[in-house]
Amino acid sequence: TGDRVGESSTEYNSVSDALNCLRSTYVDTTIERFQCYLNVRQPISRTPMVFVTTGSDFAPPVPNMLDAVEDWNTNSYPQTHIYSIMASFAQYQELVNAWLDQYDQKLPARNFHGSTPQTSFV
């Protein structure tokens, strides 16, 4: 129905913009990566929550991620009023769905026929 996150209601932004946030030549620090994703995704977010990915399936974990989250909340929150938490996508879905239920909101349905040939192995 597209009424909840994790169904057919996912918002998609410019793939090239999002990929730029992963490139080390584009951003130098985890904090800059957070801000890069916010710049790309916050304007299209239909809720106050924004999911910010900091890596990919084929990348090693971001070192000192909890420190980066704490650094963001200490240094960036006063200017942005955006609080960062470290959570899984499933937890993000729960947060958004709780917000949608609380405010009796629905997300628009989107058709998406995604494929990821760049991650295929021959």
C-alpha positions in Angstrom: 0.0 0.0 0.0 2.9 2.3 0.5 1.6 3.5 3.9 4.6 2.4 5.9 8.4 2.4 5.6 9.8 -0.8 4.4 6.9 -1.4 2.1 6.6 0.3 -1.3 7.1 3.8 0.1 10.8 4.4 -0.1 12.0 7.8 -1.3 14.9 7.8 -3.7 17.2 10.7 -4.3 19.9 11.3 -6.9 22.1 8.3 -6.9 25.2 10.3 -8.0 24.6 12.7 -5.1 24.4 9.9 -2.6 27.5 8.1 -4.1 29.5 11.4 -3.8 28.9 11.1 0.0 30.8 7.8 0.0 33.8 9.0 -2.0 36.8 9.8 0.2 37.8 12.5 -2.3 34.4 14.3 -1.7 34.3 14.1 2.1 37.2 13.8 4.5 35.5 12.8 7.8 32.6 10.9 9.1 31.0 14.1 10.3 31.3 15.6 6.7 29.7 12.4 5.4 26.8 12.8 7.8 26.3 16.4 6.6 26.7 15.4 3.0 23.9 12.8 3.3 21.7 15.2 5.2 22.2 17.8 2.4 21.1 15.2 -0.1 18.3 13.5 1.8 16.8 15.9 4.2 15.1 18.1 1.6 13.1 15.1 0.3 12.4 13.4 3.6 8.6 13.2 4.3 9.3 12.8 8.1 11.6 14.4 10.6 13.8 11.3 10.4 16.6 10.8 7.8 18.4 7.6 7.4 22.1 8.2 6.8 24.2 5.3 5.7 27.9 5.5 6.4 29.2 2.6 4.4 28.2 -0.3 2.2 28.1 -4.1 2.2 31.5 -4.2 0.7 33.2 -1.7 2.9 34.8 -2.2 6.3 33.0 -0.7 9.3 33.6 3.0 10.0 36.2 3.1 12.7 35.1 4.9 15.9 31.5 5.3 14.8 30.2 5.8 18.3 32.7 8.6 18.8 31.6 10.2 15.5 28.0 10.1 16.6 28.9 11.6 19.9 31.0 14.2 18.2 28.1 15.1 15.9 25.7 15.4 18.8 28.2 17.6 20.8 29.4 19.9 18.0 26.8 19.8 15.2 23.5 19.5 17.1 23.6 23.0 18.5 23.7 24.5 14.9 21.6 21.9 13.1 19.1 20.8 15.8 19.5 17.3 14.3 20.3 14.6 16.8 22.2 11.5 15.6 21.6 7.9 16.8 23.3 4.8 15.7 20.7 2.2 14.7 19.9 -0.4 12.1 17.6 0.3 9.1 14.9 -1.9 10.9 15.1 0.4 13.9 14.8 3.4 11.6 11.7 1.9 10.0 10.2 1.4 13.5 10.9 5.1 14.4 9.3 6.4 11.2 6.3 4.1 11.4 5.7 5.2 15.0 5.8 8.8 13.9 3.4 8.1 11.0 1.0 6.4 13.4 1.3 9.2 16.0 0.5 11.9 13.4 -1.9 9.8 11.3 0.3 10.3 8.3 1.0 8.1 5.2 3.9 8.1 2.8 3.2 8.3 -0.9 3.7 5.0 -2.8 6.5 4.9 -5.3 7.3 2.4 -8.0 10.9 1.3 -7.9 12.4 -1.4 -10.1 15.9 -1.6 -8.7 18.7 -3.7 -9.8 22.3 -3.7 -8.8 24.3 -5.1 -11.7 27.4 -3.3 -10.3 27.4 -5.7 -7.4 27.0 -8.9 -9.5 29.8 -11.4 -9.6 30.8 -13.4 -12.6 
